[in-house]
Amino acid sequence: MSALKDLIASRIRPDVQAMQAYVVHDASGMVKLDAMENPYGLPPEYQAQLGQRLGALALNRYPGPGVHDLQAALRRFVPVPEGFDLMLGNGSDELISLLALACARPPEAACGFQKASVLAPEPGFVMYAMSAQWQGLDFHGVPLTADFELDVPAMLAAIARHRPAITYLAYPNNPSANLWDDAAMLAVVEAAGQAGGLVVIDEAYQPFAAKSWLDQLPRHCHVLLLRTLSKFGLAGVRLGYLVGPQALVAEINKVRPPYNVSVLNCEAALFALEHADVFEAQAREIRAQRAMLMQALAKLPGVRVFPSEANMILLRVPQAQKTFDGLVAHGVLVKNVSKMHSLLNNCLRLTVGTAPENRQLLDALEASL
């Protein structure tokens, strides 16, 4: 054991040793409302059809033309602007890591001998910081306002000071679930561009949001759009995609591992896009359930509900840990985000579930406050 400890100490990077692994909690036997998943499975009438298609795939071969078919299908599903390209990833997490890898330039005179860095508002998606650290970039988090809006003066000051290679803007944000002000977004986008950096608009929750930045992409050659099919209803498939100017995407694509999207993932995603109406109907139901939940949550004593444009709701309760433990005791698992950032003090994040799941959540919450 001592030899193994010595080996780890001498060969594993110290910053990696100091990190905490991403933890996925066991939700067996519980109402799982902690991970922003679409709660609806594939309708039974489609399950057999998908099974037949998956069973007919050549699993003995590396992925082939199906990847190009999926890219073409996504182009029909998402109106990619002329002169822009689309890159696939094994979930958006992989694309975030590949962006960091592609931009991890060493310190040099042209950048004042600063390390390449990533900048994002906080609290935000933890993978922005984690991927930066994995690839040896600095990460700079800029606190949001108390109402989880962009602090534009602070963002502009941070961009001027750090000149980040990548600035992430989640739209809607996770875990606060809100869309940021248009003027604030534009100010940050333009400042990052003037500083010579990329901006990644992360629209993971686009199926539930009222707005998108897709139509603004042609106005900004330094902006990339990141999306995933996870919230669409395919979290288990692990399929993300990046949209950006062809020349820029071509450079990032050079660090993508070959065959990063399996034939099973690809075929399942193709099948889902062929039946997009089913998943769009599910998204409508989730939005309707979100509205019902927000009204009901606002009536609970001591609870503050924040605006949501995603399939999650952030709320502040008198005692987050007590309420979280009570929900678990009632068989409901949500996310206690109260220790992620000081702005999230006593906050819980709830995924919008099915009508029965939401009813159970409300009953459990009322008993746990």
N, C-alpha and C positions, 0 to 999 in steps of 0.2 A: 504493500500500500504506500509506503514511503517513497519507493521508486516511481510509482505512478504519479504521486503528488509532485515529485521533482520534475518529472517529464512534462506535466501540465504547466508547471511554473516556468519552465525554460522554453517551451515551444508554443504555447497558446498565448496570443497577444494579451497583455495586462488589461487593456480596456475591455476585451471580450470576457475575461475572467470576472471583471467587476460588474458586467451587465446582468440583468435579470431576464430570463427567458420569457417569451410570450406564453402566457398561461391560458389554456382553454379549459373551462370548468366542466366537470361532468354534470350533465343535466338529465341523467337517466331517471325516468319516472316523474319528471317535473314538467310544468308548462314552461317551455324554453322561450324567454323573452329578453335575452341578454345579448344577442349578436346581430340584430337587424336583418334577420333572414325573412324571406317571403314564407309565411306559414302554410301556404297551400302547395300540396304536392301535384304531380302530373295527374290529370284526370284518368281514371281507369281505362277508358276507351283508347287512350293514346299509349298506355304503358306497353301493351303487347306489340304495337307497331314499332315503338322505339327499340324494344328488346330484339325484335327481328332484325332491325337495321344494324344494331350493335353486334349481334351474333354473326352477321354476314361479313364483318370487316376482316381484313387481312392483318390480324394481330402479329403475324410473323414478319411483317414488313415495317420499315420505318414510315412515319407519316409522309404522304405524298400529295397528290393534287387536291385532296379534300381541304387542305389549309387554304388554298387559293379560292376554292368554292365558298368557304366560310368568309373570307375577306370580301368576296363579291356580294354575298348575302348581307353582310354588315353594311356595305356601301349602299345597298338598297334600303336597308332599315334606317341608317343614319345618313342624311344627305351630306356626304363629304364634299367640301368646296373644291372647285377646280384648282389644280396645282397642289393639292394636299394628298397625303398618303395615310395609310392605316397600318399599324403594326400590332401583332397579337402577342399576348403574354399569358403565362400560367397564373392567372389572376392579376389584378392591378398591382398586387404586392411585388411581383417579379418586375413589372415595368418600372416601379418606383426604384427598385434596386439597380436596374439597368441604367436608368437615368443618372443615378449617382455614380455608377461605374464609368459611364461615358464622360462625365464632367469632372472626374477626380484628377485634375491637372496638378502637378507638383508646384510648389511656390516658385515664382520666377519674377524677373524684373518687371515684366509687363503688368503684373498685378501687385506690384509693391511688395513682393515676396510674401504675400498672404496665402494661406492655405485656401483651396477652393472650399466653398461653404454652401449650405442649404439654409434657407430662411422660411419660416412659416408662422402664422399667428398661433397663439396658444390660449386655451387648450385646443388641441387638434388631433388629427390621426397620428397615432404613435409611430407608425412605420416611416414617416418622413424623417424623424430623428434617428430611428434605429438604422435605417438603410444608409443614412449619411455616416453614422459611426462605423458601420461594417466596412464601408469603402474608404474610410480614412478622411472624410470631409468633416469640417466643423459644422455644428448646427446652432442656429440662432433662433430662439423662440421669442416672439413679441407678444406680450399679453394683450388680449382683447379688452374691451371696456367691461364694466360691471354687467352690462346687458348683452354681452357676447357680440358686440359689433366691432368692426375693424377700428383700431385706433390709428387713424391715418397719419397724424404727425409722428407717432412712434414708429410706424412702419416705414415712412419715408426717411426718417433719421437712421434707422437700422440699415436700410438699403444703401444709403449714402456712405455709411461707416464701413459696412462689411462687403459691399459689392458682391452679393451672393451669385453663385453660378446658377442656382435654381431657387425660385420663390414659389411656394405652393399656396394655392388659394382653393380650399375645399368649398364647393358650391352645390348644395348646402354643406355646412360644416358638421363635423363629428367631433364631440358629442352634443353640441348645442343645437343642431338640427335646423339652423336658420340660414336664410339667404341674406347676403350682405348688400348694402346700399350700392346702387349702380355707380354713382359718382365716386364712392370710396374705392370700389373695385378698379375703376378706370385709372384713378390716381396712382394706385399701387402698380398696376400693369405698366403704365407709361414710365413710372420712375424706375422700375426694374429693367425695362428695355433700355432706357437712357444710361443705366449703369452697366450695360453690356451683358445682362443675364437673361436666362430663360424664365418664363412663367408657365407653371402647369396648373390649369384649372381642373380640379378633381371633381367630376360630376358622378360619383358613385351612386348617389341617390336621385339621379335625374328622373326615374320613372314616377317619382312622387312630388316633384317640384313644379312650381308654376313657371319657371324661367330656365333658360339655358344660355350658355355663351357661344354655342355652336355657330350662330349666324354672324358673330363678331370676329371669328377667327381670321378671315381674309384681311382684316384691317391691321393685324399685328403679326409680323413675321417671326416674332420671338415667343409666341404663345402656343402651347400644346394643350390638347384636351384629352383628359384621361377618364375612361369609363370602364364599367365592369358589367358582366351579366349576372353577378351574384345577387344583386338586389332585384333584378328583373325576375328572378326565380330559380337561378341555377348556381346557388352558392357551392354546391358539391361538385360542379363541373370545373371550376377554377378557370375562368376565361375573362381576361381583361383586354382592352384595346386602347391604343394611343393614336390620336389624330393630330397631324401637324404638317407643315410645309414639306414637300417631297425631299428636298435636299437635306433638311434637318433630320427627318425620320430615317433617311438612308444612313446617316452617320450613326445614329443611336442603334439602328438595326445591326450594325457590325459587331456589337458586344452581346447580341442575343444568342443564347445557346442553340445549336441546331436541334430541330425536332422538339422544341420546348412545349408545343401543344400536341397532346396525344391524339391518336385517331378516335379514341372513345370520346374525349372531350369535344373534339371537333364535330363529330357526328351528332352528339347530343345537342350542341349549340345550334347546328344547322336545323335539326328537327324542331327545336324551340322557335327559331326564327320563322320557320314555315307555318307555325301555329302561334304567331305573335299575338293574335287576337285573344287567345286564351289567357296569356300572361298580362295583356293590357286590361282585360276584364278583372283579373285579380288585383292589379294595381289600383283600379277604380274602387274596388271594395275596400282595399287597405286605406285609401284616402278617406273614404266614408267612415270607416271605423276610427281613423285618427281623429276626425272631427267630433265624433261621439265621445271618444275617450277624453279629449281635451276639455269638452264641456263638463263631463262628469268629474274629472280631476280638479277642475277649478272650484268645484263646490265643496271639496273636502277641507276641513279646518286646518289651517297652518300650512297649506300646500301652495306653492307658487309654480305655475306652469309657464314655460317659455314657449314662444312661437315655434312652430315646426313646419318645414317643407320637405320632410323626409319620412321614412317609415319608423321613426323613433321619436320619443318625446322626452325632453329633459325637464325634471321638476326638482324643486328644493323642498325638503321636508324638515321638521324640527330636529330629528335625530336620524341621520342616514343609516348608520350601522344597525340601530335598533329596528328600524323599519325594514331594512334588508333582511335581517335575521328572521323577523316575523313573516315576511313573504316566503322565505325558504321553508319555514315551518309549516306554511300553508301550501307548499308544493309549487311555488312560483319562483322562477329564477330570473332576476333582472341584473343590471350592471350597477354596482356601487362605484361611482366615479368620484366620490367625495375627496379621495386622497390623490387624485391625478394632478390637480392644480389648485392653488388657493382660491381661484375664482369659482371652483366647483364645490366649495364647502357645503356639506350636507345635501349634495345632489345625487339623484338616481337617474339612470337612463333606461327607459322602457321601450322595448320593441312593440310595434303595433301587431297584434295577433289576429286570430279569427274572432268572430263575435263571442263564442263560448269562452275562449281563452281570455278575452278582454273582460268579460263579466266576472270570471274567477279572479283576475288580477284586481279589479276594483273592490271586490268583496274582501280579498286578502289584504289589500292596502288599507282599507277602512279599519280593519281589525288590528293592523300593525303600527299605525301612527302613534 
